Every structure is written in C-alpha cells, then in structure tokens.
C-alpha cells in the first residue's frame, strides 16, 4: 500500500489541477483566473516532485508560479479587470 501512495497523491493533485484549469477558463474576473492558473501550475510542480523530477521543479516553480503570474497581473492592471 505504501508503494501506491505517490500515485494516489498524484491522482488527487491532478484532479485539483484539472478543476483549477476549468475554473481559470470559466472565470470572468481576470485576477481570479490568474490565481487559478497559478494553483494549476503549483499542482503540476507537486506532480513533478512526486515523480522524482526535482530539477524540473526547481525551474518550473519560479517561472510558472512566480514570474508568469506577476507579469500577467501587471498586464491586467493596465487593462480592465473584468472580462465582458
């Protein structure tokens, strides 16, 4: 049973990732969509970590959870927050 624990955790995190992606696509508030996208990226990073790819995690976390949402939030600040 202990061997299946990473696979079960990866399945749960993948399910959360799918839900976060769906919520990001459906959201009209662009800032919330960015947060859902960052949650989805965090879930992917956790899956990479569970599948023992720490080198990918070290690159993926700062870029997809840090830099990309920050740049996107700065772009949204220059436009309107809500999509019509």
Backbone as CSV, one residue per row, in Angstrom:
resi,resn,N_x,N_y,N_z,CA_x,CA_y,CA_z,C_x,C_y,C_z
1,UNK,0.818,-1.201,0.000,0.000,0.000,0.000,0.861,1.265,0.000
2,UNK,1.994,1.201,0.686,2.857,2.379,0.774,3.461,2.730,-0.589
3,UNK,3.593,1.724,-1.486,4.131,1.988,-2.828,3.142,2.784,-3.669
4,UNK,1.853,2.635,-3.373,0.829,3.319,-4.156,0.576,4.751,-3.690
5,UNK,1.125,5.126,-2.556,0.854,6.445,-2.003,1.241,7.588,-2.950
6,UNK,2.435,7.592,-3.575,2.731,8.679,-4.529,1.771,8.716,-5.714
7,UNK,1.352,7.566,-6.199,0.427,7.537,-7.331,-0.950,8.056,-6.931
8,UNK,-1.404,7.711,-5.734,-2.695,8.202,-5.254,-2.640,9.709,-5.029
9,UNK,-1.538,10.179,-4.446,-1.381,11.620,-4.239,-1.314,12.350,-5.576
10,UNK,-0.605,11.789,-6.538,-0.502,12.404,-7.861,-1.876,12.475,-8.534
11,UNK,-2.687,11.429,-8.351,-4.039,11.446,-8.920,-4.879,12.552,-8.293
12,UNK,-4.804,12.706,-6.974,-5.555,13.766,-6.302,-5.107,15.148,-6.726
13,UNK,-3.800,15.338,-6.826,-3.268,16.643,-7.244,-3.630,16.915,-8.701
14,UNK,-3.619,15.889,-9.542,-4.007,16.064,-10.948,-5.478,16.453,-11.059
15,UNK,-6.315,15.881,-10.203,-7.730,16.236,-10.195,-7.926,17.698,-9.778
16,UNK,-7.198,18.132,-8.759,-7.252,19.545,-8.348,-6.762,20.437,-9.484
17,UNK,-5.735,19.995,-10.197,-5.201,20.766,-11.315,-6.232,20.925,-12.433
18,UNK,-6.944,19.864,-12.732,-7.978,19.927,-13.775,-9.089,20.885,-13.364
19,UNK,-9.497,20.821,-12.105,-10.542,21.714,-11.608,-10.071,23.162,-11.653
20,UNK,-8.821,23.420,-11.246,-8.287,24.781,-11.272,-8.201,25.312,-12.703
21,UNK,-7.844,24.461,-13.640,-7.785,24.880,-15.040,-9.166,25.240,-15.554
22,UNK,-10.157,24.419,-15.226,-11.523,24.683,-15.661,-12.028,25.999,-15.062
23,UNK,-11.741,26.206,-13.774,-12.160,27.448,-13.118,-11.460,28.668,-13.735
24,UNK,-10.200,28.534,-14.099,-9.470,29.640,-14.719,-10.072,30.004,-16.070
25,UNK,-10.505,29.012,-16.821,-11.085,29.273,-18.140,-12.471,29.908,-18.001
26,UNK,-13.248,29.479,-17.007,-14.613,29.965,-16.841,-14.713,31.304,-16.119
27,UNK,-13.676,31.716,-15.437,-13.724,32.917,-14.587,-13.768,34.193,-15.416
28,UNK,-14.640,35.128,-15.028,-14.736,36.429,-15.700,-13.791,37.454,-15.080
29,UNK,-13.455,37.270,-13.804,-12.509,38.156,-13.126,-11.100,37.688,-13.483
30,UNK,-10.346,38.536,-14.160,-9.049,38.116,-14.675,-8.039,37.837,-13.570
31,UNK,-8.118,38.554,-12.443,-7.181,38.290,-11.351,-7.436,36.923,-10.722
32,UNK,-8.702,36.564,-10.574,-9.004,35.222,-10.066,-8.562,34.144,-11.056
33,UNK,-8.700,34.420,-12.334,-8.243,33.472,-13.349,-6.731,33.272,-13.257
34,UNK,-6.005,34.342,-12.981,-4.551,34.233,-12.817,-4.217,33.402,-11.590
35,UNK,-4.953,33.601,-10.507,-4.719,32.811,-9.285,-5.026,31.332,-9.509
36,UNK,-6.107,31.045,-10.228,-6.411,29.646,-10.537,-5.324,29.032,-11.422
37,UNK,-4.806,29.817,-12.339,-3.717,29.337,-13.187,-2.456,29.063,-12.367
38,UNK,-2.170,29.917,-11.392,-1.019,29.684,-10.517,-1.232,28.436,-9.662
39,UNK,-2.469,28.203,-9.215,-2.779,26.977,-8.465,-2.555,25.746,-9.334
40,UNK,-2.976,25.830,-10.581,-2.770,24.724,-11.508,-1.286,24.462,-11.719
41,UNK,-0.502,25.506,-11.836,0.944,25.353,-12.008,1.593,24.763,-10.758
42,UNK,1.109,25.156,-9.586,1.624,24.586,-8.344,1.320,23.096,-8.267
43,UNK,0.141,22.722,-8.703,-0.214,21.290,-8.722,0.708,20.514,-9.666
44,UNK,0.993,21.092,-10.827,1.912,20.418,-11.749,3.296,20.265,-11.135
45,UNK,3.757,21.299,-10.432,5.068,21.216,-9.795,5.084,20.123,-8.732
46,UNK,3.992,19.988,-7.996,3.905,18.920,-6.998,3.905,17.539,-7.655
47,UNK,3.255,17.429,-8.790,3.267,16.154,-9.523,4.681,15.832,-9.995
48,UNK,5.391,16.831,-10.505,6.785,16.609,-10.911,7.632,16.158,-9.731
49,UNK,7.390,16.755,-8.571,8.140,16.376,-7.376,7.806,14.936,-6.960
50,UNK,6.541,14.566,-7.024,6.148,13.201,-6.663,6.732,12.168,-7.622
51,UNK,6.916,12.553,-8.874,7.507,11.647,-9.859,9.021,11.770,-9.914
52,UNK,9.597,12.389,-8.877,11.042,12.467,-8.662,11.778,13.181,-9.799
53,UNK,11.311,14.375,-10.115,11.987,15.217,-11.096,12.284,16.572,-10.457
54,UNK,13.178,16.607,-9.460,13.408,17.857,-8.730,14.049,18.955,-9.578
55,UNK,14.808,18.591,-10.596,15.412,19.612,-11.446,14.348,20.392,-12.227
56,UNK,13.310,19.696,-12.670,12.214,20.363,-13.368,11.443,21.255,-12.401
57,UNK,11.245,20.768,-11.162,10.525,21.549,-10.155,11.266,22.846,-9.856
58,UNK,12.589,22.785,-9.765,13.372,23.977,-9.435,13.284,25.058,-10.513
59,UNK,13.030,24.668,-11.733,12.876,25.640,-12.811,11.405,26.039,-12.967
60,UNK,10.509,25.076,-12.829,9.084,25.293,-13.085,8.446,26.203,-12.043
61,UNK,8.800,26.041,-10.769,8.181,26.843,-9.714,8.429,28.341,-9.868
62,UNK,9.672,28.791,-9.990,9.852,30.249,-10.102,9.235,30.843,-11.364
63,UNK,9.270,30.095,-12.450,8.764,30.640,-13.707,7.243,30.625,-13.741
64,UNK,6.628,29.468,-13.501,5.186,29.346,-13.704,4.356,29.781,-12.512
65,UNK,4.925,29.794,-11.319,4.171,30.218,-10.145,4.570,31.627,-9.715
66,UNK,5.748,32.073,-10.085,6.213,33.388,-9.665,6.197,34.427,-10.757
67,UNK,7.009,34.228,-11.775,7.223,35.261,-12.790,6.014,35.424,-13.714
68,UNK,5.473,34.325,-14.209,4.356,34.412,-15.157,3.115,35.069,-14.543
69,UNK,2.662,34.677,-13.343,1.511,35.400,-12.770,1.810,36.869,-12.484
70,UNK,3.033,37.165,-12.069,3.392,38.557,-11.788,3.300,39.414,-13.051
71,UNK,3.848,38.927,-14.137,3.786,39.665,-15.400,2.343,39.788,-15.879
72,UNK,1.575,38.728,-15.725,0.175,38.759,-16.155,-0.636,39.733,-15.311
73,UNK,-0.388,39.778,-14.005,-1.088,40.734,-13.142,-0.726,42.165,-13.535
74,UNK,0.539,42.400,-13.846,0.934,43.744,-14.295,0.236,44.123,-15.600
75,UNK,0.054,43.157,-16.490,-0.656,43.436,-17.737,-2.126,43.702,-17.489
76,UNK,-2.742,42.965,-16.565,-4.157,43.161,-16.259,-4.374,44.529,-15.603
77,UNK,-3.384,44.986,-14.827,-3.501,46.312,-14.213,-3.605,47.409,-15.265
78,UNK,-3.038,47.189,-16.415,-3.068,48.194,-17.472,-4.344,48.108,-18.313
79,UNK,-5.137,47.073,-18.097,-6.410,46.919,-18.813,-7.533,46.884,-17.787
80,UNK,-8.658,46.328,-18.178,-9.778,46.185,-17.253,-9.707,44.829,-16.576
81,UNK,-10.132,44.807,-15.317,-10.031,43.580,-14.527,-11.076,42.542,-14.946
82,UNK,-12.253,42.985,-15.312,-13.330,42.057,-15.610,-13.523,41.920,-17.107
83,UNK,-13.698,40.682,-17.539,-13.961,40.402,-18.943,-15.455,40.511,-19.191
84,UNK,-15.828,41.082,-20.298,-17.254,41.250,-20.590,-17.805,40.103,-21.392
